[in-house]
Amino acid sequence: MDWFLGLEEEEQEFLKRFILASGSLKQLAKNYEVSYPTVRIRVDKIIEKIKLKNYNQDSFKVKLMQMVIDEKVSLDSAKEIIREYEDSING
């Protein structure tokens, strides 16, 4: 259940509404008054966060990749930061 608790409150609420909509992305889009693709993108981001939580690795890398998923850091920047981080660890 750590994966659920690791989600932001609004993501937890989104999942609750998804369940109450019987898993219908179309209904969820209607409830949020957004397009189906917008809901799909949000679901995909939550899926990536859950996968990342289940992938046991360095917590620094996990947090950085969460920032990529949240679009706070670009993927290219994250890769460069990880390379430099690994270089500093490996000497």
C-alpha positions as CSV (number, residue, x, y, z in Angstrom):
1,M,0.0,0.0,0.0
2,D,3.1,2.3,0.1
3,W,2.5,3.0,-3.6
4,F,-0.9,4.6,-2.8
5,L,0.4,6.6,0.2
6,G,3.3,7.8,-2.0
7,L,0.9,9.5,-4.3
8,E,-0.1,13.1,-3.9
9,E,-3.5,13.8,-2.3
10,E,-5.0,14.9,-5.6
11,E,-3.8,11.7,-7.3
12,Q,-5.4,9.6,-4.6
13,E,-8.7,11.5,-5.1
14,F,-8.4,11.0,-8.8
15,L,-8.0,7.3,-8.3
16,K,-11.0,7.3,-6.0
17,R,-13.1,9.1,-8.6
18,F,-11.8,6.6,-11.2
19,I,-13.0,3.7,-9.1
20,L,-16.4,5.4,-8.5
21,A,-16.7,5.8,-12.3
22,S,-16.3,2.0,-12.6
23,G,-13.0,2.5,-14.3
24,S,-14.4,4.5,-17.2
25,L,-12.0,7.0,-18.4
26,K,-14.7,8.5,-20.6
27,Q,-16.9,9.1,-17.5
28,L,-14.0,10.4,-15.6
29,A,-13.2,12.9,-18.4
30,K,-16.9,14.0,-18.2
31,N,-16.7,14.4,-14.4
32,Y,-13.6,16.5,-14.6
33,E,-14.9,18.4,-17.7
34,V,-11.7,17.6,-19.7
35,S,-11.0,15.6,-22.8
36,Y,-10.4,11.9,-22.8
37,P,-6.7,12.3,-23.8
38,T,-6.2,14.6,-20.8
39,V,-7.5,11.9,-18.5
40,R,-5.4,9.3,-20.3
41,I,-2.2,11.3,-19.8
42,R,-3.0,11.7,-16.1
43,V,-3.6,8.0,-15.7
44,D,-0.4,7.2,-17.5
45,K,1.6,9.5,-15.1
46,I,0.0,7.8,-12.1
47,I,0.9,4.4,-13.6
48,E,4.5,5.5,-14.0
49,K,4.6,6.7,-10.4
50,I,3.3,3.4,-9.2
51,K,5.8,1.5,-11.3
52,L,8.6,3.7,-10.0
53,K,7.5,3.0,-6.4
54,N,7.6,-0.7,-7.0
55,Y,11.1,-0.5,-8.6
56,N,13.6,-0.9,-5.8
57,Q,16.5,1.4,-6.4
58,D,18.4,4.4,-5.1
59,S,15.9,6.8,-3.5
60,F,17.7,9.8,-5.1
61,K,17.0,8.3,-8.5
62,V,13.4,7.5,-7.7
63,K,12.8,11.1,-6.5
64,L,14.4,12.5,-9.6
65,M,12.4,10.3,-11.9
66,Q,9.2,11.3,-10.0
67,M,10.2,14.9,-10.8
68,V,10.4,13.9,-14.5
69,I,7.0,12.3,-14.4
70,D,5.6,15.5,-12.7
71,E,7.3,17.5,-15.5
72,K,9.4,19.4,-13.0
73,V,12.6,18.3,-14.6
74,S,13.2,17.2,-18.2
75,L,14.2,13.6,-18.9
76,D,17.5,14.7,-20.6
77,S,18.4,16.8,-17.5
78,A,17.5,13.9,-15.2
79,K,19.7,11.5,-17.2
80,E,22.6,13.9,-17.0
81,I,22.2,14.4,-13.2
82,I,22.0,10.6,-12.7
83,R,25.2,10.2,-14.8
84,E,27.0,12.8,-12.7
85,Y,25.7,11.3,-9.5
86,E,26.8,7.8,-10.4
87,D,30.3,9.2,-11.5
88,S,30.6,10.9,-8.1
89,I,29.7,7.6,-6.3
90,N,32.0,5.4,-8.4
91,G,34.9,7.8,-8.2
